Amino acid sequence: MNKAVPITLALACFGGGYTAASWYFGKQTEATLSAQYEHMLDKAYNINLVDRDYQRGIFHSTETLTLEIIKDPAISAAIDGEEYVAAKQQLFKLTVHNDIQHGPIPGFSTFAAASTDTDVMLIEGVEKELAEQLANKTLFNQHMIFHFDGTGHATFNMPKLDLTLPGFIDSTTEKTAALSWDGMKGDMTFSADMAHFTLNARSPIMTLTSSIGEKVNLSNIQISSEQQKAYEDIDALYSGIQHLSIDGITLTTPKAEGTPFSAKQLTYDVNFAKDGDFLNLVEQIGIETAQIGQDKIGPFHFDFSLNHLHGHTLADIAKSLNAYNVKMSKSDKDQKAATEQLGQTVKKQGQHLLDNHPEFRIDRISLATADGDTNLSGQVTLNKLNIEEAIENPFIMLGSLNATGKLSFNEKMILELLRNPPGSELMGLNDEASDEQMTRINMITEQFQQQLAMFTGMGYLTRDGDSLKTHAEFKTGKLLINGKPFPPVAAPTPIEQDSTYIESDPSPMEQESTTDKTDPTPMEEAPLSVEAKTTPN
């Protein structure tokens, strides 16, 4: 009996301590969620929090949010009155329900500060037919764990959807477009105050069918991202990498046999890297292979970058634009003054951005076919440009513009693309009815060959078999192509050359003629002398 008392007291103390801890973590979770909502609403000008109902208990709480998401923020910029009422109707309305378990052992399943289970449902904002299909359906659900140090982990799911799209109807068959989606699953990890986060998501397949039977199919869509705050004093500016890939895209139509269009391994990559006070942005778009009708092309790459962007200035521009959108979405009465103020602010910040010499680069545009490759690269900078002066006179930018570029291409490849555009059989170019189109293509091909011959002869293009290449430079208002001025300086005509020669070095005959005019001969003086002698006094 004596042994049982300490055990009972210990359990009682533990019970009381756990209750207090759970109450504490419940308050902390509510405060954390409140701060997140405030931050979100401050940054997202097109989201309005209509209502928040938070029911806090000791071990468990519930929260229901009602959100309005404006479909087109520009519409909501109407002035107060009837126009604004009409604008406010152009929105989605969602409910977000959170089921919150308090720590230190939320739901008695893990050791953490709290866990939340979230469900999102659509209330209104879509056509009646679509609303009926989405009624009582969860569009998004998530399970999130908040750790004691402020970090967290979440898994989320967007359920499968099969919808008809009533807004897209064929007038003759009255068939509607349809969307079939296998949904998306993913996970996210985040640090305290969202200073760093990672995201991964995947969707197996998505199919969109038009009202006339055209079908677009996307397979294995994958998204990944790793972001971190670029600067501690800036909340909304993140650096890092983002990746989107689609294993395949196919297009089929009722009229065409087989698959008129397909593409494999589509990728889109973004790298926003911090370099001291500056940020460098690199974007890369790629398609490994594509088939258009019977024609195959690829790989294709388009890579470009924006370098040496002053980070804090870029953040200031983003803040100014967001503040302007917030005012417009709340129907600011003095929109003209707000627009003028934004213009002046962006001019000032934009000038500071230009003063730090940003650089735009086309790192690569390349296309490969069975007949050869084409490659293009280049860069552009603006030096000592005054924005105010450039607005008044845009041509002043030419004096500040520095640009270089390189181009190489295969003549055989270009000619084949001109004669037989990819998927030409899909456009009826091989039918008897397309004679006029083929005649036009042949004319364009002939003109292209003539221009190649002309530019090669003038030295603007360098030829190596079927391959041609050139490079260009624009500086201080002058354009050089392959080191030669463009447009070409006109050569003097033969007549102009003779005139120049006569003017600088007159012939002996011209010298005699000139002497006759300026220094009369004795034979011309004699008659005057005789006439003078016979004149009466």
KAVEN-V377666 format. One record per run of one state. SS is the DSSP state (H for helix, E for strand, L for the rest). FROM is the first residue (numbers start at 1). TO is the last residue. Records with the same first field share a line. If there is no record, write none. Layout:
BEGIN
SS=FROM-TO  FROM-TO
END
This chain:
BEGIN
L=1-1  44-46  57-59  71-74  78-81  89-90  105-105  109-111  125-127  135-137  147-151  159-160  170-175  182-183  191-191  195-195  210-214  230-237  253-260  276-277  293-294  330-334  356-358  370-371  383-386  393-393  400-400  420-423  428-431  458-461  465-466  476-477  482-483  486-493  505-507  519-521  535-537
H=2-43  75-77  82-88  106-108  128-134  192-194  311-329  335-355  387-392  394-399  411-419  424-427  432-457  494-504  508-518  522-534
E=47-56  60-70  91-104  112-124  138-146  152-158  161-169  176-181  184-190  196-209  215-229  238-252  261-275  278-292  295-310  359-369  372-382  401-410  462-464  467-475  478-481  484-485
END
